[in-house]
């Protein structure tokens, strides 16, 4: 049982959420306001030991969309989401970009009526989802679920020229288990190809602090949040986990650093499935890894936003540099798309979460990813990548739709 404390579970920042410890390649990015940003390598001495914000003792279970293992729903994202929600004993905390799935909404209401404390943070309604989001918020609120909307910045705001989204996809249950990753909870979301993980153990404490900060930022009160305790190591632990984030605040912009560290540190392989790849530092880092002999392979979603083919520039640049890159073959009948933000590095590291590999994903939106050090977790995601590379890719893109600009962060 967790001991109840109110202090920070790890040093530094708000929650001790930091990037990986090894050296980061030195590169520059011009942000959308034309300012250059430089990332400096860590020393070799710093790379010898894992810092304290890398938390061991976690049980991490990879989760996928239902088509990955259709005859076994034990690793299906929505099956496990519903199982975790219905198994709650005290609390359910959710931070979710798109929460419109009727089955999940009805289940949350059912749990609230049983006396479970259900708290939800959502991205605010926008011009594209104004009515549907308002309907969900009203339905949940009228049935005992406390819902807050994140104070996302409007386009033109300082530091958010193109606006900001609360893009997190995170479920916390009873303070000791979490499901986090790239899968939205929309009505169409179960049809997409995506990746999550279930985490049980000390890393959940960091996620609880993220939820707490965003709850307060969204207008909630500290007394509404349960005390955050030290969750003990799981008896079946298989992973060390580092929780990383993005937002407009510099102290929380650790996802990009973790990804660039991991690309730079890779010695054998980097395999990624990405909904968006437009970050200049990430593209340059992947090219550099390929040049030093790393097996770099990337699967990209054929995404269009208001007529702009978002990933074609990265696709062509990687291809010209000799990096093997392919397009995900979407399903025109179901509308299935690749919505993933997942990469496996060598044989022991995986990064998965909500953040697209873009300026918005790394520097503007509220995001949460997990960096997982575990060979079996890496192997599970690697097997899916290899299958997708062989059976679900093409050399030319097939665009299913042209998405309005306000619905998907680029």
Secondary structure, DSSP 8 states (H G I E B T S, - for coil): --EEE-S-SSSSTTT-----SS----EEEE-TTS-EEEE----TGGGSS--TTSEEEEEEEEEE-TTTTTT-GGGBHHHHHHHHHHT-SSEEEEEES-B--HHHHHHHHHHHHTT-EEEEEE----TTTHHHHHHHHHHHHTTT-EEEE-----TTBTTBTT---B--EEEEETTTEEEEES--BSTTGGGSB-EEEEEESTHHHHHHHHHHHHHHHTT--GGGS--EEE----TT--EEEEEEEESSSGGG--HHHHHHHHHHH-SSEEEEEES-B--HHHHHHHHHHHHTT-EEEEEE---EETTEETTHHHHHHHHHTT-EEEEE--BTTTTB-B--EEEEETTTEEEEES--BSHIIIIISBEEEEEEE-HHHHHHHHHHHHHHHHHSEESS------B-TTTS--
